[in-house]
Amino acid sequence: VQEKLAYLGDQNLSMELGTLSFANEDVKTLKFEISFPDKEYTVVATTREILSAPDGSAMVALAIDGTSISEGSVTIRSSAKFTGKVDILAIRIGK
């Protein structure tokens, strides 16, 4: 399940916000609503909800898979399989 919001401004600002739902998984790909013009954007990923942890804490570390970054998607990997949600911000500022 992907929840997404996209903003495409002029050539100086583009961003996309998305949520990925992990279900006993350790890798997911967010496909952008609107592709970036190139791969020169920054990605931030953070756990919002971890349903598989008994105390609700974030029991995983997240990483952006640098080999998978494209104009149209980004892949997020976790240190272990888990069930929960990950919020993602992809942003490109400047030309």
FENMO-V267820 format. One line per field, one symbol per residue. psi: psi as a letter, one per 40 degrees, with the letter a starting at -180 (. if undefined). burial: b if it has 9 or more other C-alpha atoms within 8 Angstrom, else e. Layout:
# FENMO-V267820
psi = ???
burial = ???
This chain:
# FENMO-V267820
psi = hhhihihhaaeehhihhihhhhgfiehihhhidhiieaegiihhhihdhhdehdeeigeiiiihgdeehideiihhiieiiihaihhhhhihhi.
burial = eeebebeeeeebbbbbbbbbbbeebbbbbbebbeebeeeebebebebebbbebeebebeeebebbeeebebbbbbbbbeeebbbbbbbbbbbeee
